[in-house]
Amino acid sequence: MNHRRKLLMAFDAGALAIKIEQDVPMKIKRALLMLVFTSALPIANAPAAWPDKPVRMVVPFPPGGNTDIVARMLAPRLAEEYGQQFIVDNRGGAGGTVGADIVARAIPDGYTIIVVASTYASSAALYKLAYDPVNGIAPISVITTGPLAIAMNMAVKATNLKEFIELARAKPGALNFGSSGTGSVPHLAIELLRQMARIDMVHVPYKGDTPALLDLIGGQIQLFSSAPLVLAPQIAAGKVRGLAVTTERRSPIMPDLPAVGEVVPGYSTTTWFGMWAPAGTPKEVVARLNQSIARIVKLPEVQARLRADGMEPAHSTPEEFSRFIAGEIAKWSKVVKTGNIKID
């Protein structure tokens, strides 16, 4: 607001105040005068043009993982759109909760955002958090969704998921399933299957996908779940048998595999990535970023890259994303409690 405009507003306000003083009863005079003079003041809290400086994009995992890949795919395209840098800041630790806590505590001015994975919800079920993972954030949008794949050792006397479940029921505690680590989404995905199908299996946690996959091929474990990118080459090579994808319906990412939901009605585990900001971030900033994500995930080169990595481009409203996060946390909290799962 320039100096001339301020003077004109002050003059107009003064003239109107005189008119009020002359013509308006005392009963409402005070309220009208307050309204006049406050409207003449500059709006101190109005946000400046956003962004007018670089935006920090936190990734709550080390460089090189899928969350980092998604963030670094978004960052240059957002920078091009807004004319400011979007700087990726890797802050790994404690299943992504270290980075999430940093962003939840940040000033809600639109200059700190975060890209999170589906572990955001599972970690909320496993860790005692210093922030509210549902109400303490400003959700922006889902970015991608996708299934996990489930594979079986070739020597197991079953040819499909239904037969595997029947075998597990006939031999309680005799079959082992591996995961990339206790509390990981693939671990919880099989645990959810175990609970819903009412089967008893032994969980064998590993430090990452590679040793677990080697033991699946070697027969030390009978079942393993991981990203399609990890399991698809082994399935194609005939080293392991693909059983299903973890979504409720078949996925275009692995169209030859049935969905777990076809065998166990109501079952669904989806991996996803999304973006949020600190609670209180201006709604107009949230809306602009939401619209930007909608445009970016429609770009052919972005869609091709995501699908090559086993992800489907996605978009949601902030309200839809908020409800989705709450539902995911509720689901995994129930699985963790029922399975008595604890992080060492």
CORMONOR-V934939 format. One line per field, one symbol per residue. phi: phi as a letter, one per 20 degrees, with the letter a starting at -180 (. if undefined). burial: + if it has 24 or more other ideal C-beta (glycine too) atoms within 12 Angstrom, else -. Layout:
# CORMONOR-V934939
phi->???
burial->???
This chain:
# CORMONOR-V934939
phi->.efffgffffffffffffffgeddggfdfffffffffffeefefefffgdedbgdedfdebffoffffffffffgffffffdmcfdefcfceplmnfffffgfgeffedndccbdddffgffffeddeeecefdeecdfdafdbcreeddccffefebdbfgffffffffcgmeddcdbfqfnffffffffffgffelcdceedeceofgffffffffnfcdbbcafgfeegffffemecdfdadeefcgdffcfeefegffddgnfacdebcbcbcfgnggfffgfffffffgfffefgffffffffencdgbbbfgffffffggffffffffffffelecef
burial->------------+---+------------------+---+---------++---+++++++---+++++++++++-++---+---+++++++-+++++++++++-+-+-++++++++++++++++++-+-+-++-++++++++++++++++++--+-+--+--++-++------+++++++++++++++++++++++-+-+-++++--+--++-+++---++++++++++++-++----++++++++---+-++--+++++-++--+++++++++++++-++--++-+++-+++-++----+---++-++++++++-+--++-++--++-+++-++--+-+---
